[in-house]
C-alpha cells in the first residue's frame, strides 16, 4: 500500500469535477501517462477512497418534482427499519442517521403532498413524529482540500502509511495501519458476528 500524494488528490479533484473525464486528459493535467493514471485510480478504488462513479441528476428539472428535507423521528427500536425504508422511497437523494436516531431524508417528491409519499414505504407505527421542510433551493458542493487528507486506520486512528493494509469485510473496504490492527479488527468482527448468531 502506498501513501496518497498530491497527484492522487489532484486526480480526485479532476474526477469530482467530471467523473467521465478521459484518462489521457487527466494524464496531461497531472503530468503522468494514461496507464499510470489508470493504475492510480484502480488503487484508489481498491483502498475504498473511490467508491464508485455516479451520475448527478437534477430531479426537479427532470420531472418538476418538489425538493424536500424530511426529518423522521423513529421509535427507539425501529431506527434501522426506518432508515432502510426511507432509503427505498422514490426520489431519495440522501439519507442521514443522526447520533440521536433521527433519520433525515433529502429527496424530491412528485408534489408537495409528502405524507402519501412517505406511506408508500414507511410504516407510520414505527414513527413518533416527522417534520417536512419544502426547500427553496439546494446545492451539492464536492471537492477536496489538501489539508488533513489521509487514510486513517479504522482500529487505532493512526495515519496509514506505506505499511498499511486494505481488506474487504462484508463488502466494505477497511484500511489499517498495520497487519496487527487488521488482525485485531477481524478477530473482533468474527467475535461479534458469532455472538449475533
C-alpha positions in Angstrom: 0.0 0.0 0.0 1.4 3.4 -1.0 0.6 6.7 0.7 -1.8 9.1 -1.0 0.1 12.0 -2.5 -0.7 15.4 -4.2 -1.1 13.7 -7.5 -3.8 11.4 -6.1 -5.5 14.4 -4.7 -5.4 16.3 -8.0 -6.8 13.2 -9.8 -9.6 13.1 -7.3 -10.4 16.8 -7.8 -10.5 16.3 -11.6 -12.8 13.3 -11.2 -15.0 15.4 -8.8 -15.4 18.0 -11.5 -16.1 15.4 -14.2 -16.2 11.7 -13.4 -16.3 11.0 -17.2 -13.1 12.8 -17.9 -10.8 10.7 -20.2 -7.6 9.3 -18.6 -5.5 11.0 -21.3 -6.9 14.4 -20.3 -6.2 13.7 -16.6 -2.7 12.5 -17.5 -2.0 15.7 -19.3 -3.1 17.7 -16.2 -1.1 15.7 -13.7 2.0 15.0 -15.9 1.6 11.2 -16.0 0.8 8.7 -18.7 -2.8 7.4 -19.1 -1.8 3.9 -17.9 -0.3 5.5 -14.8 -3.5 7.4 -14.2 -5.5 4.2 -14.6 -3.3 2.4 -12.1 -3.7 5.2 -9.6 -7.5 5.3 -10.0 -7.6 1.5 -9.6 -5.6 1.7 -6.4 -7.9 4.4 -5.0 -10.8 2.1 -5.8 -9.1 -0.8 -4.1 -8.4 1.3 -1.0 -12.0 2.4 -0.8 -11.2 6.1 -1.4 -13.2 6.0 -4.6 -16.4 4.0 -4.0 -17.8 4.4 -7.5 -18.7 6.7 -10.3 -22.2 8.1 -10.5 -24.4 10.5 -12.3 -25.9 13.5 -10.6 -29.5 14.0 -11.9 -31.5 17.2 -11.1 -34.9 15.6 -10.5 -36.5 19.0 -10.2 -35.7 19.7 -13.8 -36.3 16.1 -15.0 -39.8 15.7 -13.6 -40.7 19.1 -12.0 -40.6 17.4 -8.6 -40.6 19.3 -5.3 -37.4 19.2 -3.2 -37.9 18.4 0.4 -36.0 17.7 3.6 -37.8 15.3 5.9 -36.9 14.6 9.5 -38.2 11.3 10.8 -38.4 10.5 14.5 -38.2 6.7 14.7 -39.3 4.9 17.8 -36.1 3.7 19.6 -36.3 0.1 18.5 -37.1 1.0 14.9 -34.3 3.2 13.8 -32.7 0.6 11.5 -36.0 -0.3 9.9 -37.0 3.4 9.3 -33.5 4.1 7.8 -33.9 1.2 5.4 -37.4 2.1 4.4 -36.5 5.8 4.0 -33.7 4.8 1.6 -36.2 2.9 -0.6 -38.5 5.9 -1.0 -38.7 7.0 -4.7 -36.8 10.2 -5.4 -34.4 10.0 -2.4 -31.1 11.7 -2.9 -29.5 11.2 0.5 -30.4 9.6 3.9 -28.7 10.5 7.1 -28.9 9.0 10.6 -28.2 11.4 13.5 -26.5 10.2 16.6 -29.8 10.7 18.4 -31.5 8.2 16.0 -33.3 10.8 13.9 -33.4 10.0 10.2 -33.0 12.9 7.8 -34.0 12.5 4.1 -33.2 14.8 1.2 -35.5 13.9 -1.7 -37.8 15.2 -4.4 -41.4 14.3 -4.4 -44.0 14.4 -7.3 -46.0 17.1 -5.5 -45.9 18.8 -2.1 -48.1 16.1 -0.5 -45.4 14.3 1.4 -47.5 12.0 3.7 -48.7 9.7 0.8 -45.1 9.6 -0.5 -43.9 8.5 3.0 -46.6 6.0 3.3 -45.5 4.2 0.1 -42.6 2.7 2.0 -42.8 3.6 5.7 -44.9 2.1 8.4 -46.1 5.1 10.5 -46.3 2.9 13.6 -42.5 3.0 13.6 -42.5 6.8 13.9 -43.1 9.0 16.9 -43.3 12.0 14.5 -41.9 13.7 11.4 -41.3 17.1 10.1 -41.1 18.3 6.4 -39.4 21.3 5.0 -40.1 22.3 1.4 -36.8 23.5 0.0 -36.4 26.7 -2.0 -33.0 25.6 -3.3 -30.2 23.2 -2.6 -26.7 22.7 -3.9 -24.2 19.9 -3.5 -20.6 21.0 -3.1 -17.9 18.5 -3.8 -14.2 18.9 -3.7 -11.2 18.1 -1.7 -8.8 20.1 0.3 -5.2 19.0 0.7 -5.2 19.8 4.4 -5.9 16.7 6.5 -6.3 14.4 3.6 -5.1 10.9 4.6 -6.4 7.5 5.3 -6.8 6.6 8.9 -6.7 3.1 10.5 -10.2 2.0 11.5 -8.8 0.4 14.7 -6.4 2.9 16.2 -7.0 6.0 14.1 -3.3 6.4 13.1 -2.5 7.8 9.6 -2.0 4.9 7.2 1.5 4.9 5.7 3.3 2.7 3.2 3.0 -0.3 5.5 -0.8 -0.1 5.5 -3.2 -2.9 4.7 -6.6 -2.8 2.9 -9.1 -5.6 3.5 -12.7 -6.0 2.3 -15.1 -7.1 5.1 -18.7 -8.0 4.1 -18.4 -5.8 1.0 -16.9 -2.7 2.9 -13.3 -1.7 2.3 -11.4 -1.2 5.6 -8.0 0.4 5.9 -5.5 -0.5 8.6 -2.1 1.0 9.5 -0.5 -2.4 10.1 -1.3 -6.2 9.9 -1.8 -6.4 13.7 -4.6 -3.8 13.6 -6.1 -5.8 10.7 -5.9 -9.0 12.7 -7.4 -7.3 15.8 -10.3 -5.9 13.7 -11.0 -9.2 12.0 -10.9 -11.1 15.4 -13.4 -8.7 17.0 -15.6 -8.7 13.9 -15.8 -12.5 14.0 -16.5 -12.5 17.7 -19.4 -10.0 17.3 -20.8 -12.0 14.3 -20.7 -15.2 16.3 -22.4 -13.6 19.2 -25.3 -12.5 17.0 -25.8 -16.0 15.5 
